[in-house]
Amino acid sequence: QVQLVESGGGLVQAGDSLTLSCLASGRAFNLYDVGWFRQAPGREREIIATIRWSGQPTYYKESVEGRFTIARDNAKNTVFLQMSTLKPEDTAVYYCAANRVKETDLGSAYVRKSVSEYDYWGRGTQVTVSS
């Protein structure tokens, strides 16, 4: 079991960059897949990027690919989401989520993309991009 805390959100202008952090507490975080999601007012929570327990593979929502980068530092129990060239439509609450990988799935390249596939969630951090 892990607890997740997001940080790094804020108010920025279009074109700016931000890096979000997801700090995990608990054991064996290096065996968890992690995803970044976001939810804008009146909209469903959507996947932005995911990273497997080993660091590969990664997945990006099409609208952020090339602008966002997900990375992890297992020694620091932290997953990062580097966001550049931010747009007003990136405004949302950003959440990180994690799910422990079964031992039998350690070698799989399967990428978790849906909300229901993650058991642990942070409380979110607000990102607001002004035009």
C-alpha positions in Angstrom: 0.0 0.0 0.0 1.2 3.5 -0.9 0.1 7.0 -0.2 0.6 9.6 -2.9 1.1 13.3 -2.7 1.2 15.6 -5.8 3.0 18.9 -5.8 4.2 21.5 -8.3 0.9 22.9 -9.7 0.2 26.5 -10.1 -0.9 29.4 -12.3 1.2 29.9 -15.4 0.8 31.6 -18.8 0.4 29.8 -22.1 3.7 28.6 -23.4 5.2 28.2 -19.9 6.5 25.0 -18.3 5.7 23.2 -15.1 7.0 20.0 -13.5 4.7 18.1 -11.2 5.9 15.6 -8.7 4.2 12.6 -7.1 5.9 11.5 -3.9 5.0 8.1 -2.6 5.3 6.7 0.9 5.1 3.0 1.6 7.0 0.0 0.6 8.2 -1.3 -2.8 7.1 1.7 -4.8 9.5 0.4 -7.5 7.0 -2.3 -8.2 4.1 0.0 -8.9 2.9 1.3 -12.3 2.1 5.0 -12.1 -0.2 7.2 -14.1 -0.9 10.9 -14.3 -4.5 11.8 -14.9 -6.3 15.2 -15.1 -9.8 16.4 -14.6 -11.2 19.7 -15.8 -14.5 21.1 -14.4 -17.4 19.3 -15.9 -15.3 16.7 -17.6 -14.3 13.1 -16.8 -11.0 12.3 -15.4 -8.6 11.4 -18.3 -5.3 9.6 -18.6 -2.3 11.9 -19.5 0.7 9.7 -19.2 1.7 6.4 -17.6 5.0 4.7 -16.7 5.6 1.1 -15.9 7.3 0.0 -12.7 10.6 -0.4 -14.6 10.5 2.9 -16.3 9.4 1.5 -19.7 7.2 1.5 -21.6 5.6 4.9 -21.2 2.3 6.1 -22.7 1.1 9.6 -23.5 -2.3 11.0 -24.5 -2.1 12.2 -28.0 -2.8 15.8 -27.1 0.2 16.0 -24.8 2.7 13.8 -26.6 5.8 15.8 -27.4 5.0 18.4 -24.7 4.8 16.3 -21.6 7.4 13.8 -20.2 6.8 11.3 -17.5 9.8 9.9 -15.6 10.5 8.2 -12.3 13.2 8.1 -9.7 12.5 5.0 -7.7 15.3 5.8 -5.2 13.4 8.9 -4.3 9.9 7.2 -4.5 8.9 10.0 -7.0 7.3 10.2 -10.4 7.6 13.4 -12.4 5.5 15.0 -15.1 7.4 17.6 -17.0 5.0 19.8 -18.9 6.1 22.3 -21.5 4.4 24.6 -24.0 1.3 24.6 -21.8 -2.0 25.6 -23.2 -5.2 26.9 -21.6 -6.9 23.6 -22.4 -4.3 21.9 -20.1 -6.0 23.6 -17.1 -7.2 20.9 -14.7 -6.6 19.2 -11.4 -3.8 16.7 -12.0 -3.7 13.4 -10.1 -1.2 10.7 -9.8 -2.3 7.1 -9.3 -0.5 3.9 -8.7 -1.1 0.2 -8.9 1.1 -2.7 -7.7 2.2 -5.0 -10.4 1.6 -8.7 -9.9 4.7 -10.8 -9.9 3.5 -12.7 -13.0 3.1 -9.4 -14.8 6.5 -7.9 -14.2 7.7 -8.7 -17.7 4.6 -7.5 -19.4 4.5 -4.3 -21.6 0.8 -3.7 -20.8 0.0 -0.1 -20.1 -2.7 0.8 -17.7 -4.8 3.7 -19.1 -8.1 3.6 -17.2 -9.1 5.1 -13.9 -10.4 1.7 -12.7 -6.9 0.1 -13.2 -5.4 2.1 -10.4 -5.9 1.4 -6.7 -4.1 4.3 -5.1 -4.7 8.0 -5.7 -3.3 11.3 -4.6 -5.5 14.3 -3.8 -4.5 16.3 -6.9 -2.7 19.5 -7.7 -4.3 22.4 -9.6 -2.7 23.6 -12.9 -4.2 26.7 -14.4 -2.9 28.0 -17.7 -3.9 31.5 -18.7 -4.1 32.7 -22.3 
